[in-house]
Amino acid sequence: MMTDNMEIGRASVAESIELLKKVNREKPGLFILQLFLEAKGEEIINIFSQASPTDKAKTVNTLKEIDPANASKYDKNPSDYQLTPRIPVVSLFKPGIVLI
């Protein structure tokens, strides 16, 4: 999805982050959510590095709400991250395989 149309892919990621926010509000401190954000938080920020300032700010604020312990990591410049290659995983939110 991201390779075909970055905007649609970014919108899909944003939608998933909003779902994570709902999960966090219902079950704060859920370990699997913390584990996911530890593994993929920097990559999410990288995805939104070229988004509009509004979308970028909304995503960063949501990530800070979900993962306040790592709030400083979400304020970093995305070019500071060294990302690993993307791997296919099964999406928890939508059927099919997505690259994250």
C-alpha positions in Angstrom: 0.0 0.0 0.0 2.7 2.5 1.0 4.7 1.8 -2.2 1.7 2.4 -4.5 0.3 5.5 -2.8 2.1 7.1 0.2 -0.9 9.2 1.1 -3.4 6.3 1.2 -0.8 4.2 3.2 -0.2 7.1 5.6 -4.0 7.5 6.1 -4.3 3.8 6.8 -1.5 4.0 9.4 -3.1 7.1 11.0 -6.4 5.2 11.2 -4.7 2.3 12.9 -3.0 4.6 15.4 -6.4 6.0 16.3 -7.6 2.4 17.0 -4.5 2.0 19.2 -5.5 5.1 21.0 -9.0 3.7 21.7 -7.4 0.4 23.0 -5.1 2.4 25.2 -8.0 4.4 26.7 -9.9 1.1 27.5 -6.9 -0.8 28.8 -4.1 1.7 29.8 -0.6 0.3 30.0 -1.4 -2.8 28.0 2.0 -4.6 27.5 1.5 -5.6 23.9 0.8 -2.0 23.0 4.0 -0.8 24.7 5.9 -3.6 23.0 4.5 -2.6 19.6 5.3 1.1 20.0 8.8 0.3 21.3 9.4 -1.8 18.1 7.6 0.5 15.6 7.4 4.0 17.1 10.3 5.3 15.2 9.1 3.8 11.9 5.7 5.4 12.4 7.3 8.8 12.9 9.4 8.2 9.7 6.2 7.5 7.8 4.8 10.8 8.9 8.0 12.8 8.3 6.8 14.0 4.9 3.1 14.4 6.0 1.5 17.8 6.4 2.4 19.6 9.6 -1.2 19.0 10.9 -1.1 15.3 10.3 2.4 15.0 11.7 1.4 16.9 14.9 -1.7 14.9 15.3 0.2 11.6 15.1 2.9 12.7 17.4 0.4 13.9 20.0 -1.5 10.6 19.8 1.7 8.6 20.2 2.7 10.7 23.2 -0.8 10.1 24.7 -0.5 6.3 24.1 3.2 6.1 25.1 4.1 8.9 27.5 7.2 7.2 28.8 8.8 7.6 25.3 7.4 11.1 24.5 10.9 12.5 23.8 11.5 9.9 21.1 8.5 11.2 19.1 9.9 14.7 19.1 13.2 13.5 17.4 14.0 14.4 13.8 13.0 11.3 11.7 16.4 11.5 9.9 18.0 10.5 13.3 16.4 7.1 13.1 18.2 4.1 11.7 15.4 1.8 10.4 15.6 -1.9 9.8 14.2 -3.3 6.5 10.4 -3.6 6.4 9.0 -7.1 6.9 5.6 -8.4 6.2 3.3 -9.0 9.2 -0.3 -9.8 9.6 -2.3 -6.7 10.4 -4.2 -6.7 13.7 -6.8 -4.3 12.4 -7.4 -5.2 8.8 -7.3 -8.5 7.0 -4.3 -9.2 4.8 -0.6 -8.6 5.1 0.9 -5.2 5.5 4.5 -4.0 5.4 5.6 -2.2 8.6 
